[in-house]
Amino acid sequence: MIHKLNLSFRSKTIKPISNLFKTIYKSEGNILRSHLLKSKDAYLVSLDASYPKKKKLPFDVYEEPKYIYFTYKNLLETLEDYKISDDVYPISLSLNLTDSPGIVHKTLNILNEVEGEIYNFKSTANMAPICSTRIFECYLHGALPRKIAVNDFKQKLNNLEDDIGCNILFEKL
C-alpha cells in the first residue's frame, strides 16, 4: 500500500525530518519518492511511502493546509533572495543505486549528525526499463557548518557508501 504525505515542519534543523524518515524505515516502510524544501522557518516534505499490505502508518498525520500554503508562498517569494550564512559552506550530493529501504533515512541522518542543512532534496525510486529492479536516485543541495572538516564529512560518506553499496557524488560548492 502506498501512502502519500505532504507535511510541514517548523524547525531550523533537519532533526524532525531525519526522525520522520527513520520512523518510516523502522516500521518496514520504503520511500518511493520524496521532495524536501527549506523555507526560512520550516521544511516542506512531500513523499510517497510503500508499506506491506494492511500496515498502518506508524504516526498520526494532521493536516495544516493553510500553513503549508503560506509556507510555499513564503518560499516562492524568498527563493531568489535566500542567502547562505557565512558559517556554512554549500554542498551537493547525488546517489544512484538499486533501491532498498533506509537509503533516505541513512543519508539524512549523516547530515543531522553534523548539524547540516538541506535546501532542496529530491529522491525517486523507479523501475528499471528492462528488468524488474527498482532504481533509487537522489539529489541533495545543502550546507555544512564550517566547523566540520570536509575530509571528516567525506569519511562519513565513505562509511555510508560501504553500508548501502554505492558511490556518492559529493561536491563542495
C-alpha positions as CSV (number, residue, x, y, z in Angstrom):
1,M,0.0,0.0,0.0
2,I,1.3,3.4,-0.9
3,H,0.7,6.4,1.4
4,K,1.1,10.0,0.0
5,L,2.1,12.6,2.6
6,N,2.5,16.3,2.4
7,L,3.9,17.7,5.7
8,S,5.4,20.9,7.1
9,F,7.8,21.1,10.0
10,R,8.6,24.3,11.8
11,S,12.2,23.8,12.6
12,K,15.5,25.3,11.8
13,T,17.3,21.9,11.9
14,I,16.7,18.7,9.9
15,K,16.2,16.6,13.0
16,P,12.4,16.2,12.7
17,I,12.8,15.2,9.1
18,S,15.5,12.7,9.8
19,N,13.3,11.3,12.6
20,L,10.3,11.1,10.2
21,F,12.3,9.0,7.6
22,K,13.8,6.9,10.4
23,T,10.3,6.1,11.7
24,I,9.1,5.1,8.2
25,Y,12.2,2.9,7.8
26,K,11.9,1.2,11.2
27,S,8.2,0.4,10.6
28,E,9.0,-1.5,7.3
29,G,8.2,1.4,5.0
30,N,10.1,2.3,1.9
31,I,10.3,5.8,0.4
32,L,9.4,5.7,-3.3
33,R,9.5,9.4,-3.9
34,S,10.3,12.4,-1.7
35,H,10.9,16.1,-2.1
36,L,12.0,18.4,0.7
37,L,12.4,22.2,0.5
38,K,13.5,24.6,3.1
39,S,12.0,28.0,3.7
40,K,13.1,30.5,6.3
41,D,11.4,28.8,9.3
42,A,10.1,25.5,8.1
43,Y,10.7,22.4,6.0
44,L,8.1,21.2,3.5
45,V,8.1,17.4,2.8
46,S,6.2,15.6,0.1
47,L,6.6,11.8,-0.1
48,D,5.2,8.5,-1.2
49,A,5.9,5.6,1.2
50,S,5.1,2.0,0.5
51,Y,4.1,-0.4,3.3
52,P,3.2,-4.0,3.4
53,K,-0.5,-4.7,2.9
54,K,-2.7,-3.8,5.9
55,K,0.1,-2.0,7.6
56,K,-0.9,1.4,9.0
57,L,1.3,4.5,9.2
58,P,3.3,4.5,12.4
59,F,2.2,8.0,13.3
60,D,-0.8,10.3,13.1
61,V,-0.8,12.9,10.3
62,Y,-2.5,16.2,11.0
63,E,-3.4,18.5,8.1
64,E,-2.1,22.1,8.1
65,P,-3.3,23.2,4.6
66,K,-3.2,26.9,5.4
67,Y,0.2,26.7,6.9
68,I,1.5,24.6,4.0
69,Y,0.1,27.1,1.5
70,F,1.6,30.1,3.3
71,T,5.0,28.3,3.6
72,Y,5.0,27.6,-0.1
73,K,4.1,31.2,-0.8
74,N,6.8,32.4,1.5
75,L,9.3,30.0,-0.1
76,L,8.4,31.2,-3.6
77,E,8.7,34.8,-2.6
78,T,12.0,34.5,-0.9
79,L,13.7,31.8,-3.0
80,E,15.7,34.2,-5.1
81,D,16.8,36.2,-2.0
82,Y,17.8,33.2,0.0
83,K,21.3,33.8,1.3
84,I,23.6,31.2,2.8
85,S,25.2,32.3,6.0
86,D,28.9,32.8,6.4
87,D,29.3,30.0,9.0
88,V,28.4,27.2,6.5
89,Y,29.6,26.1,3.1
90,P,27.3,24.8,0.4
91,I,27.4,21.2,-0.8
92,S,25.7,18.9,-3.2
93,L,25.2,15.1,-3.0
94,S,23.9,12.6,-5.5
95,L,23.2,8.9,-5.3
96,N,22.1,6.3,-7.9
97,L,21.7,2.7,-6.9
98,T,19.4,-0.3,-6.6
99,D,16.7,0.6,-4.2
100,S,16.5,-0.8,-0.7
101,P,14.8,0.5,2.5
102,G,16.7,3.0,4.6
103,I,18.7,4.9,2.0
104,V,16.9,8.3,2.6
105,H,17.0,7.9,6.4
106,K,20.7,7.0,6.4
107,T,21.6,9.8,4.1
108,L,19.7,12.4,6.1
109,N,20.9,11.0,9.4
110,I,24.5,11.8,8.4
111,L,23.6,15.5,7.8
112,N,21.6,15.5,11.1
113,E,24.7,14.2,13.0
114,V,26.9,17.1,11.7
115,E,24.1,19.7,12.1
116,G,24.0,20.2,8.3
117,E,21.2,22.0,6.4
118,I,19.1,20.9,3.5
119,Y,17.8,23.4,1.0
120,N,16.5,21.0,-1.6
121,F,16.3,17.2,-1.5
122,K,14.7,15.0,-4.1
123,S,14.5,11.3,-4.4
124,T,12.8,8.8,-6.7
125,A,12.7,5.0,-6.9
126,N,11.6,3.9,-10.4
127,M,11.5,0.6,-12.1
128,A,14.5,0.0,-14.5
129,P,13.4,-0.2,-18.1
130,I,14.5,-3.7,-18.9
131,C,14.4,-5.6,-15.6
132,S,12.1,-5.6,-12.6
133,T,14.7,-3.9,-10.4
134,R,13.8,-0.6,-8.7
135,I,16.5,2.1,-9.2
136,F,16.9,4.8,-6.5
137,E,18.2,8.3,-7.3
138,C,18.5,11.3,-5.0
139,Y,19.9,14.8,-5.3
140,L,20.6,17.0,-2.3
141,H,21.7,20.6,-2.1
142,G,22.5,21.8,1.4
143,A,25.2,23.2,3.6
144,L,27.7,22.0,6.3
145,P,28.8,24.1,9.2
146,R,32.4,25.4,8.6
147,K,33.4,23.7,11.9
148,I,33.0,20.3,10.1
149,A,36.1,19.5,8.1
150,V,35.4,18.3,4.5
151,N,37.6,15.2,5.0
152,D,35.6,14.2,8.1
153,F,32.4,14.5,6.2
154,K,33.8,12.6,3.3
155,Q,34.7,9.8,5.7
156,K,31.1,9.6,6.9
157,L,30.0,9.4,3.3
158,N,32.6,6.6,2.6
159,N,31.1,4.7,5.6
160,L,27.6,5.2,4.1
161,E,28.8,4.1,0.7
162,D,30.0,0.8,2.3
163,D,26.7,0.4,4.1
164,I,24.4,0.9,1.2
165,G,26.7,-0.3,-1.6
166,C,27.0,2.7,-3.9
167,N,29.2,5.6,-4.9
168,I,28.1,9.0,-3.6
169,L,29.0,12.0,-5.6
170,F,29.9,14.8,-3.2
171,E,30.8,18.4,-4.2
172,K,31.7,21.3,-2.0
173,L,30.3,24.3,-4.0
